[in-house]
Amino acid sequence: MNAAAPIAPDHDLAARVEDLTKIYGSGNTEVVAVKNASFTVARGEVVALLGPSGSGKSTLLTAVGLINPATSGRIAIAGQPVMDGPRALVDLRAFRRHHLGFVFQKANLIPFLTARQNVQVALEINDVAPREARTRAEELLAYLGLGDRLDNLPYMLSGGQQQRVAIARALANRPGLVLADEPTAALDGRLGRQVMDLFRKVAHEQRAGIIVVTHDHRALDVFDRVFEMEDGLLRAHAA
Amino acid sequence: MNLAVEDIRHNVGRFALTATGIGLLLMLVLGMGGIYGGLVHEATLLIDRLDADLWVVQHATRGPFAEISRVPASLAPRLEAVPGVASARRFVFHTVQRERAGAPWRFSVMGLDWPGDRGEALPLIAGRPLAQARFEFIADRALGLPLGEQVRLGKDTYTVVGLTRGMTSSSGDPMTFFSLRDAQAVQFDLPGEALRLERAARQARTAAVDLGRQQPALLERAGRPAAAIPVLGPPTVSAVLITVAPGTDVAALAKTIGGWPDVSVYTRGEQRDLLLLGNVDRARRQLGLFRAILVFVSAIIMALIIYTLTLDKAHDIAMLKLIGARNRVIVGLILQQALVLGAVGSGIASVLGQWIFPVFPRLVLVTGTDRVLLAGIVLVISVAASGLGIWKALRIQPNIVLA
């Protein structure tokens, strides 16, 4: 565990990560998935995280997403220190509810809820009144081009539509940081591009920092900065 | 938005099937309670219907429902002479098993103390009370006899003149109501050869003593029917039922009569308790225990169903946790589904029970109290059963969404 003092708050940053290390197992089975990673993401910035499978991208993302505690290092989100090594400094679930949005390779929509309800539930969980949550969900889905699919259950939607619903859910509470783990992997090139453009639009309009783990090198122009991971080490992308 | 309701709406077919299964199980719980209630009802029905304030039975016995009780028929006028006794009815009760249409045919016989009691107090659904002292009877419809049907019992033929509903003995056999004399005739019927042999034996016994040899008329009388021999007396009855005059202290009267050395006296409540603690006690306890086991089994099955439903939603629950859902949202989802499942199952049990229980061979008595009790049991079971699912749900890690 890193014994350094907590990092200073910085309200212009969506996220600050310092010296983050994640080790799985111990002894002979020990695997260092992320090693001394440090970076910042500014509000309104879209950051890509590239790297081959097993390089530690998803581990880093889930650590920053407060769902997989790091072994050491510090994390601050929206200017608030939240993790000091594996120790949580805040109520993680409540913090995720208020400040974080998640998008995954699979949409992970709740199958018994309609597109609108999948977005609405994220708002209601955050104590938004049901009627207001419904209105905001409809507005958000319309913004993402799904105004005519509000009452469709997930299985009635295409992969791209499902992913847009997932993005709407991630953005519903206007989080300061959105974490996307290969969000375009299940989409064709055109849809993948649309999703990436959407991230950029949302980041700039909502002043949210967005970290996208991707293999897709075709859309790198969308990102403000690109990081690369290899064997748990994080570095700026050379290109 | 109610997540539990939305999940049920989305999986309504599976939910309906599950609720039906639980409903059938709960119907067994309800039915077991109904059988228990029916047993108690049948056991005490006769005592309640007879509406006697005191039961006078053979000394040191517990009455005709517990063991054989024989008191002389002449006890009734003796009792009527006691101050505070408004009326005394002779009571005969026994069970008959014959064969009819090749199948066992079993029923209980009760003697009505004609002419004072013609069966007017019975719940007749067709026909009429007894109109003559002999060869008529009233039968419960469960016996399957139509009005006017003639039945031969012993040496006589009896006609069905009235039908009752729901009149069964404590053993669950349909009741029949004869005049006292007919009831005794059925009870003490002997074949002609047995009568002839008894009369011959009586004559032989008389001839063997001095009195018989010295009194030829006595010897000749010994060979006649028992009713013609004053020393033999009329057949005994099972008990005498007393109706107390208004304003009489029942306990004091019971104490007075209870002081007689040849009888024992019980109040209606005591007779009821004797029946419940005697004849049907073990059956009651057996059913009660079986019911408790069924409730326990239902709780386990419901817990497993709720647990399985929770496992099915593990990924969704993880997603909800990931986006920050509080534990109460997760607990609410599981608990509400368990309660809805229990409530629907309870409703199905109630409706199916109303439809199925009446075709059971013995009374299944389900009262409003039983339904409320079941609802209470289901509520407890649902909450307890959801505990396992909630325990599992609260341990689901949000990062399984990434798996």
Interface residues (C-beta under 8 A of the other chain):
Chain A: S58 T62 I67 N68 R93 A94 F95 R96 R97 H98 L100 F102 F104 N108 I110 P111 F112 L113 Q117 Q120 V121 A122 E124 I125 N126 P130 A133 L153 R169 D181
Chain B: M1 L3 E6 D7 R9 H10 N11 H315 D316 M319 L320 K321 L322 I323 G324 A325 R326 V329 Q397 P398 N399 V401 L402
